């Protein structure tokens, strides 16, 4: 029988390296998920003005959400004259999610 008290400690090592709190915190908001989905669908750098249409909030609100996603490494920003265009960092996003999934697999394997 598995010692229930040991489970968090056993899994902690597997998850500690993969867990990026700011990354996952950035993805915990429905508006930011809508932004990510919009950018994933467009597949090209997109202006804040174009992103506003997806979210139902004002320009400044979208800008705040974009900053959070950019700071978490989920988006990249490119200056295009007076405008800033945002694009999804798909490689980074996929890598972080894969690392978390792999860590959960390792944790599960330890429990078997």
N, C-alpha and C positions, 0 to 999 in steps of 0.2 A: 504494500500500500504506500502511496506517495505521501510524504510529509507536507501537509498544506502550508506550514509556516515557511518551508524552504522554497516554495514556488516563486515568490517575488524575487528573492535573491538569485535564484538560478536563472531566471529570465532577464533579470536586470542587466547582466553582463551582455547578453545577446542584443538587447534593445538599446542600451546606452549609446553605442556608437552610431546607430542609425537614427535615433530620435533627434529631430531638429525642431524644438518647440516653436520657434518663430515661423518656420515653414508651415507647420500644421495649424498654428494659430491663424495664419494668414488665410488658410483655406476653410476656416470655420464660419465664414460669413456668407449668406446666400447671395448677396450682391457681388462679392468677390468671385464666387463660383460662377455667376452669370458673366462676369468680365472674362474669366478664364475660358469659359465655353465660347463666348463671342470671338475671342482672339484665336482659339483653336479652330473655329469654323472659317474665319477669314483667311488664315494661313499667310498673312502679310502684316507688316507694320501698320498700325491703325491709330488715327488721331483721337485725342480725348473727345472731341466733338462727335466723332462717329461712335465712340464707345458709349456716350451718354444715352443714345437711343435704346440700348439694351436694358437699362437698369431702372428707369423710372425715378431717378433722383437727379438733382441739379449738378452742374459742371463741377462745382467745388467739392461736392460729396464724392463724385467719381474720381476726382484728382486725389483725394485723401486715400481712397481704396487702392488706386494705382500705385501710390507711394508705398503702401504697406506690402503689396504684392512684389514690387520692385525690390524693396529692402530685404524681402525674404528670398530673393533669387528666383522668383517664379516668372517675372517679366524683365525685359530689357527695354531701355528707352533710347531712342535715336533722335537727334535733333535734325529737323528738316526745315531749314530757314527759321521762321518764327514759330513753327509748330514742333511739338514733340510727338513722336509716333512710338507706340508700344507694341512689342511683339512677345509672344509666349516663348519662354526658354524651355522648349519641349524636351531637349536632351537632359537638362538639369532636373526638370520636373519628373520625367520618367525614371531617371537614375535614383533620385531620392525615394520615390515610391517603391522601386524595386528593392532598394537597400532595406527599407522598412519591412517589406514582404519577406525578404530573405532572413532578416533577423527574427521575425515571427516564426518562420519555418524552423530556424535553429532552436528557438525556444521550445517549440512543440516537440522537436526531436529529442531534446533533453528530457522532456517529461515522459516520453514513451518508455 
